[in-house]
């Protein structure tokens, strides 16, 4: 898990990744050694959007920085609860569904 409140010596892509008509968005952060991470925000679900579905290309470790949510990964039938300070791993070429009642801030660590 990340222990510092900031990343030093990085480059940030100017244009955000925006999904669900602006309800979820992230910025890609590049490190000097070539690693990349995404810092993102997911707005609460409501009557218009009852859950969010995200697809992965590579393995990702999603670290919750603020807020809480429920996650259901591909092949699972039940949601699992996560809150700030916790993380979950999603396999590459997969997907997961998120439900949240409050703003969630996260870091996506690309693992592969």
C-alpha contacts under 8 A as a table, 3 or more apart, distances in Angstrom:
res1	aa1	res2	aa2	distance
1	X	63	X	7.28
2	X	5	X	7.91
4	X	7	X	7.35
7	X	10	X	6.79
9	X	31	X	6.86
9	X	32	X	6.83
10	X	29	X	6.52
10	X	30	X	5.54
10	X	31	X	4.78
10	X	32	X	6.30
11	X	29	X	5.79
11	X	30	X	5.06
11	X	31	X	6.60
12	X	27	X	6.96
12	X	28	X	5.87
12	X	29	X	4.59
12	X	30	X	6.20
13	X	16	X	7.20
13	X	27	X	6.45
13	X	28	X	5.58
13	X	29	X	6.59
14	X	27	X	7.73
15	X	27	X	7.28
16	X	25	X	6.44
16	X	26	X	5.60
16	X	27	X	4.95
16	X	28	X	7.50
17	X	25	X	5.34
17	X	26	X	5.17
17	X	27	X	6.24
18	X	21	X	7.05
18	X	22	X	5.49
18	X	23	X	7.67
18	X	24	X	6.00
18	X	25	X	4.41
18	X	26	X	6.76
19	X	22	X	5.55
19	X	23	X	6.46
19	X	24	X	5.27
19	X	25	X	6.13
20	X	23	X	5.28
20	X	24	X	6.16
21	X	24	X	7.71
22	X	25	X	6.37
23	X	42	X	6.16
23	X	43	X	5.30
24	X	40	X	7.34
24	X	41	X	5.72
24	X	42	X	4.42
24	X	43	X	6.15
25	X	40	X	5.56
25	X	41	X	5.64
25	X	42	X	6.75
26	X	38	X	6.06
26	X	39	X	5.27
26	X	40	X	3.85
26	X	41	X	6.33
27	X	38	X	5.45
27	X	39	X	5.39
27	X	40	X	6.41
28	X	36	X	6.80
28	X	37	X	5.87
28	X	38	X	4.46
28	X	39	X	6.60
29	X	36	X	5.53
29	X	37	X	5.27
29	X	38	X	5.84
29	X	39	X	7.42
30	X	34	X	6.40
30	X	35	X	5.96
30	X	36	X	4.53
30	X	37	X	6.70
31	X	34	X	5.41
31	X	35	X	5.27
31	X	36	X	6.08
32	X	35	X	7.39
35	X	110	X	7.83
36	X	109	X	7.29
36	X	110	X	6.64
37	X	107	X	6.75
37	X	108	X	5.46
37	X	109	X	5.02
37	X	110	X	6.10
38	X	107	X	5.60
38	X	108	X	4.96
38	X	109	X	6.98
39	X	105	X	7.55
39	X	106	X	5.88
39	X	107	X	4.69
39	X	108	X	6.48
40	X	105	X	5.69
40	X	106	X	5.32
40	X	107	X	6.40
40	X	108	X	7.85
41	X	103	X	6.95
41	X	104	X	5.64
41	X	105	X	4.53
41	X	106	X	6.45
42	X	103	X	5.77
42	X	104	X	5.14
42	X	105	X	6.53
43	X	100	X	7.86
43	X	102	X	6.71
43	X	103	X	4.76
43	X	104	X	6.65
44	X	99	X	7.85
44	X	100	X	5.33
44	X	101	X	4.80
44	X	102	X	4.74
44	X	103	X	5.38
44	X	104	X	7.69
45	X	48	X	7.62
45	X	49	X	5.37
45	X	50	X	5.11
45	X	51	X	6.03
45	X	52	X	7.93
45	X	99	X	6.42
45	X	100	X	5.69
45	X	101	X	5.85
45	X	102	X	7.80
46	X	49	X	5.34
46	X	50	X	5.42
46	X	101	X	7.80
47	X	50	X	5.90
49	X	52	X	7.18
50	X	99	X	6.96
51	X	97	X	6.60
51	X	98	X	5.65
51	X	99	X	4.82
51	X	100	X	7.60
52	X	97	X	5.49
52	X	98	X	5.12
52	X	99	X	6.54
53	X	95	X	7.03
53	X	96	X	5.79
53	X	97	X	4.40
53	X	98	X	6.41
54	X	95	X	5.53
54	X	96	X	5.52
54	X	97	X	6.35
55	X	93	X	7.14
55	X	94	X	5.81
55	X	95	X	4.15
55	X	96	X	6.59
56	X	59	X	6.98
56	X	60	X	7.36
56	X	90	X	7.55
56	X	91	X	7.36
56	X	92	X	5.47
56	X	93	X	5.20
56	X	94	X	5.31
56	X	95	X	5.75
57	X	92	X	5.00
57	X	93	X	4.63
57	X	94	X	7.12
58	X	91	X	6.78
58	X	92	X	3.82
58	X	93	X	6.22
58	X	110	X	6.78
58	X	111	X	6.99
58	X	112	X	5.40
59	X	89	X	7.27
59	X	90	X	5.70
59	X	91	X	4.46
59	X	92	X	4.03
59	X	93	X	7.71
59	X	110	X	6.12
59	X	111	X	5.11
59	X	112	X	5.23
60	X	89	X	5.74
60	X	90	X	5.24
60	X	91	X	6.56
60	X	92	X	7.06
60	X	108	X	6.29
60	X	109	X	5.58
60	X	110	X	4.67
60	X	111	X	5.31
60	X	112	X	7.43
61	X	87	X	6.57
61	X	88	X	5.62
61	X	89	X	4.36
61	X	90	X	6.32
61	X	108	X	5.83
61	X	109	X	5.03
61	X	110	X	6.50
61	X	111	X	6.70
62	X	87	X	5.31
62	X	88	X	5.41
62	X	89	X	6.31
62	X	90	X	7.79
62	X	106	X	6.64
62	X	107	X	5.85
62	X	108	X	4.63
62	X	109	X	6.27
63	X	84	X	7.83
63	X	85	X	7.00
63	X	86	X	5.98
63	X	87	X	4.16
63	X	88	X	6.75
63	X	106	X	5.48
63	X	107	X	5.18
63	X	108	X	6.40
63	X	109	X	7.66
64	X	67	X	7.22
64	X	68	X	7.53
64	X	82	X	7.43
64	X	83	X	6.20
64	X	84	X	4.79
64	X	85	X	5.84
64	X	86	X	5.71
64	X	87	X	5.91
64	X	104	X	7.14
64	X	105	X	6.15
64	X	106	X	4.52
64	X	107	X	6.69
65	X	83	X	7.95
65	X	84	X	4.82
65	X	85	X	6.04
65	X	86	X	7.99
65	X	104	X	7.44
65	X	105	X	5.28
65	X	106	X	5.02
65	X	107	X	7.10
66	X	83	X	7.13
66	X	84	X	4.71
66	X	85	X	7.78
66	X	103	X	7.61
66	X	104	X	5.53
66	X	105	X	5.02
66	X	106	X	7.02
67	X	83	X	5.90
67	X	84	X	5.70
67	X	102	X	6.22
67	X	103	X	5.82
67	X	104	X	4.55
67	X	105	X	6.63
68	X	81	X	7.42
68	X	82	X	5.64
68	X	83	X	4.07
68	X	84	X	6.32
68	X	100	X	6.55
68	X	101	X	7.77
68	X	102	X	6.97
68	X	103	X	7.84
68	X	104	X	6.23
69	X	81	X	5.89
69	X	82	X	5.47
69	X	83	X	6.41
69	X	98	X	6.62
69	X	99	X	5.66
69	X	100	X	4.47
69	X	101	X	7.24
69	X	102	X	7.94
69	X	104	X	7.26
70	X	79	X	5.57
70	X	80	X	5.26
70	X	81	X	4.43
70	X	82	X	6.07
70	X	98	X	5.64
70	X	99	X	5.17
70	X	100	X	6.38
71	X	79	X	5.08
71	X	80	X	5.19
71	X	81	X	6.47
71	X	82	X	7.45
71	X	96	X	6.71
71	X	97	X	5.62
71	X	98	X	4.74
71	X	99	X	6.66
72	X	76	X	6.08
72	X	77	X	7.12
72	X	78	X	6.16
72	X	79	X	4.48
72	X	80	X	6.35
72	X	96	X	5.61
72	X	97	X	5.16
72	X	98	X	6.69
73	X	76	X	5.52
73	X	79	X	7.91
73	X	90	X	7.35
73	X	95	X	6.25
73	X	96	X	4.23
73	X	97	X	6.35
74	X	94	X	6.51
74	X	95	X	5.60
74	X	96	X	5.77
76	X	79	X	7.71
82	X	86	X	6.05
82	X	87	X	7.22
83	X	86	X	5.76
90	X	94	X	7.09
90	X	95	X	7.38
90	X	96	X	7.53
91	X	94	X	5.81
91	X	95	X	8.00
92	X	112	X	7.71
100	X	103	X	7.32
100	X	104	X	7.41
